[in-house]
């Protein structure tokens, strides 16, 4: 599975975990624990949805930062609803 496939599947997993409130219906694809090109390895604890979701978000952010390092400088101001 290529880097783009890893990232797309990870984004789908995050979306599904948020939609259903759990990660119980997901398991890691072979190779995810080791990571891949442009996508860091992911930690996973069976049955620990909050931990798994946090890890997926962390890895997703890291993958985006690798491609677009300037994203680290983005800040959101909720009072002005602006970046």
C-alpha positions in Angstrom: 0.0 0.0 0.0 1.4 3.4 -1.0 1.8 6.5 1.1 -1.3 8.1 -0.4 -3.4 5.0 0.4 -2.1 4.9 4.0 -3.0 8.5 4.5 -6.5 8.2 2.9 -7.3 5.1 4.9 -6.2 6.8 8.1 -8.4 9.8 7.4 -11.3 7.4 6.8 -10.6 5.6 10.0 -10.6 8.9 11.9 -13.9 9.9 10.3 -15.5 6.6 11.1 -14.2 6.6 14.7 -15.8 10.0 15.3 -19.0 9.0 13.6 -19.5 5.8 15.6 -17.7 6.9 18.8 -15.4 3.8 18.8 -12.5 2.2 17.1 -13.7 -1.4 17.8 -14.7 -1.9 14.2 -11.2 -1.1 13.0 -7.9 -3.0 13.0 -4.6 -1.9 11.7 -3.6 -2.8 8.2 -0.5 -4.8 7.9 2.5 -2.5 8.0 0.7 0.4 9.9 2.5 -0.4 13.1 5.8 0.1 11.3 4.7 3.1 9.3 5.5 3.8 5.7 6.7 6.5 3.3 5.6 9.9 4.5 3.4 8.2 7.2 4.7 7.6 10.7 4.1 4.4 12.5 0.9 4.2 14.6 0.4 2.9 18.1 -2.8 0.9 18.8 -4.4 -0.5 21.9 -7.3 -2.9 21.2 -10.4 -1.7 23.0 -9.0 1.7 23.9 -10.9 4.0 21.5 -9.8 7.3 23.0 -6.1 6.3 22.8 -6.5 5.0 19.2 -8.3 8.1 18.0 -5.7 10.3 19.6 -2.9 8.3 17.9 -4.6 8.4 14.5 -5.0 12.2 14.7 -1.4 12.6 15.8 -0.1 10.4 13.0 -2.4 12.2 10.5 -1.1 15.6 11.5 2.5 14.4 11.4 1.9 13.1 7.8 0.5 16.4 6.7 3.4 18.3 8.3 5.9 16.2 6.5 4.3 17.3 3.2 3.5 20.9 4.2 5.9 22.0 7.0 4.4 25.5 7.0 1.2 24.1 8.5 3.0 24.2 11.9 2.7 28.0 11.8 -1.1 28.0 11.4 -3.1 29.2 14.4 -6.8 29.5 14.7 -8.5 32.3 16.6 -12.0 31.2 17.7 -12.9 34.8 18.6 -12.4 36.0 15.1 -13.0 32.7 13.4 -9.9 33.2 11.4 -6.5 31.4 10.9 
